[in-house]
Amino acid sequence: MFSLGLYGAYTDSYYKFEDYYYPTDSYKDAWRGWDVGLRYTLHLGTAFIKNERTDVYLWAFSGYTSRSLAYDKTNIYRDSLNYSIKALSIGGIIGFRYFISEHVGLFEEVRLSREIFLDGGVTCNIPAKMK
């Protein structure tokens, strides 16, 4: 019912603004960074749902975040907007997982840290001992 694990994430995105009347005012800012830490999971699926393919879980995480915003230097009219975040991070997640086979499943999660995130995807269950 309880598990402990590692997590890691890398972010690489940008914001692009195009001004067609004044092209020199256009810019593209880059946002990059990473997160690492520990996650603590409590699986509640067996307590509430009597289906082995279904899992409801809560997890908390604690770790370290390092991110930075680099402004586009081609726009000469903008001030220096570069900044970085280096901080400890904590948060929580509630999730639902359904296994479509013995080892592959789908999941949906709501995350709360500095912002609220909704995500989903594919999960794999690797057994401790292969049959």
Secondary structure as GFF3:
##gff-version 3
##sequence-region A 1 131
A	DSSP	beta_strand	2	17	.	.	.	ID=ss1
A	DSSP	three_ten_helix	23	25	.	.	.	ID=ss2
A	DSSP	beta_strand	27	43	.	.	.	ID=ss3
A	DSSP	alpha_helix	45	48	.	.	.	ID=ss4
A	DSSP	beta_strand	54	70	.	.	.	ID=ss5
A	DSSP	beta_strand	83	99	.	.	.	ID=ss6
A	DSSP	beta_strand	104	112	.	.	.	ID=ss7
A	DSSP	beta_strand	116	124	.	.	.	ID=ss8
###
